[in-house]
Amino acid sequence: MARLRDACRGVGTPLLGAVGALTVAALVAGCGSSGSSSSTAAGASTASASTTAGSVGKKKIAVIVPLSNTFTAALYDGIKDRAKGKDVELKVFDPGFDPQKAYANIQQITQQGGYDAIALLPLDPATAVPAVKAAAAKGIKVVAMNNPLGPDMKTIDTQVPGQTAAVMDATQFQRGIWLGEMAVDACAKTNPCPVAYLSGSLALAGEQALVGGFKEAIAKNPAIKLATYRDAGGYTAEGGQKVTQNILAANPDIKVIAGSGDQIIRGSELAVNTAGLKGKVKLIGLGGSTLGLAGVKSGAWYGTVANLPYSIGQATFDVLEKAFADPKVTGQAINVSENLGIDPKITKANADGFKPQWTG
């Protein structure tokens, strides 16, 4: 598990190369360093915030989220900022990127008592489910942020009995659809149009859902051929650069490269430029980060798919506030992209109107 923590600090270790079918950080959309430690022991509170007035009443919320990268930090910031001025206490439990520690966090919170709610970033869609069921049975409100709790990777709906809500900007499958649709647009004037896809870790269920959505979308254009899809060995520019060098050597006619993280595509950009193919290969990232938006605005990238971690955090607090006031608020499915009316496919045409919510 140390390899997971190192990868999200940008060390370049494969994010989940040793963990098989777990879906840990593929669902986090990327790992940009924020300088925070992710090695806190299970159950240890790493941050807290108390405020004094508001409609929530005196409530205590456990927030289970790694704080070691800018994406996950933005999730927490959304909750924390929404809680300002409210009579609520937030306690952060940082499991790093270890699903078993997150499971232990939920168990401890449930057994210890005194908590009214859990806001959870699921590190794996299945691992936390038994603990979440036990927490819900004790009357604790549980909201899953960004990732699903349960086996279905194509739905935003809640899948665990008693779960208060699922709050996302999209499923991984839908993000793959958007990546594929952008590739179709990028290939509009090119026939044939061989494309390559780079994954952070092809072993992960979340990544498999991304690839599935991507394949479904590009199948609508017969001119597109998925020439190759490769494992970049993690979510780093270094990994993206290395695998892109190999792809271009074997497939010099590649016209589009898409990937499951803005960091990966930054590495692809470096490799494309080194190969003398700047402007000849269109690049599409995932994250909508500051890094990705800069690539789009400069013209170096064709586009990036937006993620909205700060808005997810805000919506998480909002639904908990409603659930505290009304016990009938349960089983909610909240899509922040739809609610905010944001076009998740960011290209140069709409880049000026989009504000990134994390740095990448």
Buried (B, 14 or more C-beta within 10 A) or exposed (E): BEBBBBBBBBBBBBBBBEBEEBBBBBBBBBBBEBEBEBBBEBBBBBBEBEBEEBEBEEBBBBBBBBBBBBBBBBBBBBBBEBBEEBBBBBBBBBBBBBBBBBBBBBBBBBEEEEBBBBBBBBBBBBBBBEBBBBBBEEEBBBBBBBBBBBEEBBBBBBBBEBBBBBBBBBBBBBBBBBBBBBBBBBBEEBEEBBBBBBBBBBBBBBBBBBBBBBBBBBEEBEBBBBBBBBBBBBBBBBBBBBBBBEBBEEBEEBBBBBBBBBBBBBBBBBBBEEBEBEEEBBBBBBBBBBBBBBBBBEEBBBBBBBBBBBBBBBBBBBBBBBBBEEEEBBBBEBBBBEEEEBEBBBBEEEBEEBEBBBBB
